Each structure stands twice: as C-alpha cells, then as structure tokens.
C-alpha cells in the first residue's frame, strides 16, 4: 500500500466497545512505536500505558479519550546535552 493511500484511509475512533486490549496486541503497538523514526534517530520518546480505570478517569479529565480501554501517553524527552555534531555538518535549530 502506498503511503498516500494509507494516509487517506486513516480515521479517528471516538467510540469503543469497552473490551480490554489483548497484551500481545499492546506489545505489537508499543514495538511499532519504539521503531518509528525520530529526528536524528535520537529516540527521545517514553511511552506510558494507562489501563486502570482510576488512571484513565484522571487522564480523561485533561484529555478526551472517549472511554477508550487504555491510553498510551507519549512523552518526548529533550536531551539536556546535545549530541556531538560530526565535523563538516551544520546544526539547524528551529524554535
């Protein structure tokens, strides 16, 4: 499947059955997230999975999760020390 086809087929789910996500499916999703490309391959991402009802309720107060049976919170960890820039290259900062 071409990327443009895939992008056109995406959708937002706003209704859930309440059925728990099977551990093997969750592992598959998290593996995909961990191998997804990041800027300069720095991999500054941390994932938090919330499945407990009280955690989902608290998280749902700040983000509309539409009653989903779990939430994956994606955190970007900005390094406090920049990695060295190879000689002969230039660093571009967009802020």
PADO-105749 format. One record per residue (C-alpha): residue number from 1; residue in three letters; x, y, z. Coordinates in Angstrom, 2 decimals. Example, Ala and Ser with C-alpha at 12.3 -4.5 7.8 and 13.67 -1.06 7.14 Angstrom:
<nodes>
+-----+-----+---------+---------+---------+
:   n : res :       X :       Y :       Z :
+-----+-----+---------+---------+---------+
:   1 : ala :   12.30 :   -4.50 :    7.80 :
:   2 : ser :   13.67 :   -1.06 :    7.14 :
+-----+-----+---------+---------+---------+
</nodes>
This chain:
<nodes>
+-----+-----+---------+---------+---------+
:   n : res :       X :       Y :       Z :
+-----+-----+---------+---------+---------+
:   1 : unk :    0.00 :    0.00 :    0.00 :
:   2 : unk :    1.30 :    3.43 :   -0.92 :
:   3 : unk :    1.73 :    5.94 :    1.89 :
:   4 : unk :   -0.76 :    8.39 :    0.39 :
:   5 : unk :   -3.39 :    5.63 :    0.25 :
:   6 : unk :   -2.70 :    4.78 :    3.88 :
:   7 : unk :   -2.90 :    8.44 :    4.94 :
:   8 : unk :   -6.25 :    8.87 :    3.17 :
:   9 : unk :   -7.70 :    5.79 :    4.92 :
:  10 : unk :   -6.89 :    6.89 :    8.47 :
:  11 : unk :   -9.69 :    7.82 :   10.81 :
:  12 : unk :  -10.33 :    8.94 :   14.37 :
:  13 : unk :  -12.06 :    6.45 :   16.66 :
:  14 : unk :  -14.44 :    8.04 :   19.15 :
:  15 : unk :  -16.45 :    5.01 :   20.16 :
:  16 : unk :  -15.10 :    1.92 :   21.91 :
:  17 : unk :  -16.58 :   -1.41 :   22.91 :
:  18 : unk :  -15.01 :   -1.35 :   26.37 :
:  19 : unk :  -13.23 :   -4.62 :   25.60 :
:  20 : unk :   -9.70 :   -4.79 :   27.04 :
:  21 : unk :   -6.78 :   -4.73 :   24.60 :
:  22 : unk :   -5.02 :   -8.09 :   24.47 :
:  23 : unk :   -1.43 :   -7.99 :   25.81 :
:  24 : unk :    0.04 :   -9.29 :   22.53 :
:  25 : unk :   -1.69 :   -6.52 :   20.56 :
:  26 : unk :   -0.47 :   -3.89 :   23.00 :
:  27 : unk :    3.08 :   -5.27 :   22.73 :
:  28 : unk :    2.82 :   -5.05 :   18.93 :
:  29 : unk :    1.67 :   -1.41 :   19.10 :
:  30 : unk :    4.46 :   -0.49 :   21.52 :
:  31 : unk :    7.09 :   -2.23 :   19.36 :
:  32 : unk :    5.91 :   -0.22 :   16.37 :
:  33 : unk :    6.16 :    3.00 :   18.37 :
:  34 : unk :    9.69 :    2.18 :   19.51 :
:  35 : unk :   10.97 :    1.60 :   15.97 :
:  36 : unk :    9.23 :    4.66 :   14.49 :
:  37 : unk :   11.69 :    7.20 :   13.10 :
:  38 : unk :   12.63 :   10.23 :   15.17 :
:  39 : unk :   14.67 :   13.34 :   14.38 :
:  40 : unk :   18.34 :   12.42 :   14.01 :
:  41 : unk :   17.37 :    8.98 :   15.37 :
:  42 : unk :   17.71 :   10.35 :   18.90 :
:  43 : unk :   14.74 :    8.25 :   20.08 :
:  44 : unk :   13.74 :   10.81 :   22.76 :
:  45 : unk :   10.41 :    9.09 :   23.39 :
:  46 : unk :    8.97 :    7.49 :   26.51 :
:  47 : unk :    5.65 :    5.66 :   26.45 :
:  48 : unk :    3.30 :    5.29 :   29.41 :
:  49 : unk :    0.39 :    2.87 :   29.14 :
:  50 : unk :   -2.64 :    3.62 :   31.32 :
:  51 : unk :   -5.13 :    0.76 :   31.69 :
:  52 : unk :   -6.51 :    1.02 :   35.21 :
:  53 : unk :   -9.94 :    2.66 :   35.46 :
:  54 : unk :   -8.87 :    5.25 :   38.04 :
:  55 : unk :   -5.85 :    6.23 :   35.91 :
:  56 : unk :   -7.99 :    6.53 :   32.78 :
:  57 : unk :  -10.51 :    8.62 :   34.69 :
:  58 : unk :   -7.80 :   11.01 :   35.92 :
:  59 : unk :   -6.16 :   11.20 :   32.49 :
:  60 : unk :   -9.56 :   11.72 :   30.86 :
:  61 : unk :  -10.03 :   14.93 :   32.85 :
:  62 : unk :   -7.21 :   16.54 :   30.87 :
:  63 : unk :   -7.64 :   14.79 :   27.53 :
:  64 : unk :  -10.76 :   13.45 :   25.88 :
:  65 : unk :  -10.13 :    9.73 :   25.47 :
:  66 : unk :  -13.76 :    8.92 :   24.59 :
:  67 : unk :  -13.99 :    6.00 :   27.00 :
:  68 : unk :  -11.05 :    4.10 :   25.47 :
:  69 : unk :   -9.99 :    0.96 :   27.39 :
:  70 : unk :   -6.40 :    2.20 :   27.51 :
:  71 : unk :   -4.33 :    5.27 :   26.75 :
:  72 : unk :   -0.76 :    5.47 :   25.52 :
:  73 : unk :    0.88 :    8.68 :   26.66 :
:  74 : unk :    3.82 :    9.72 :   24.51 :
:  75 : unk :    6.47 :   11.84 :   26.21 :
:  76 : unk :    9.31 :   13.48 :   24.37 :
:  77 : unk :   12.48 :   13.70 :   26.43 :
:  78 : unk :   14.58 :   16.61 :   25.25 :
:  79 : unk :   18.22 :   15.85 :   25.98 :
:  80 : unk :   19.89 :   18.33 :   28.32 :
:  81 : unk :   23.14 :   17.84 :   26.48 :
:  82 : unk :   23.19 :   17.88 :   22.71 :
:  83 : unk :   24.92 :   15.02 :   20.95 :
:  84 : unk :   28.13 :   15.96 :   19.16 :
:  85 : unk :   27.79 :   17.19 :   15.60 :
:  86 : unk :   30.05 :   15.35 :   13.14 :
:  87 : unk :   32.69 :   17.59 :   11.58 :
:  88 : unk :   31.69 :   19.02 :    8.23 :
:  89 : unk :   27.99 :   19.22 :    9.13 :
:  90 : unk :   25.87 :   22.10 :   10.31 :
:  91 : unk :   23.24 :   22.07 :   13.03 :
:  92 : unk :   19.95 :   23.78 :   12.29 :
:  93 : unk :   17.72 :   24.88 :   15.12 :
:  94 : unk :   14.08 :   25.71 :   14.55 :
:  95 : unk :   12.44 :   27.37 :   17.53 :
+-----+-----+---------+---------+---------+
</nodes>
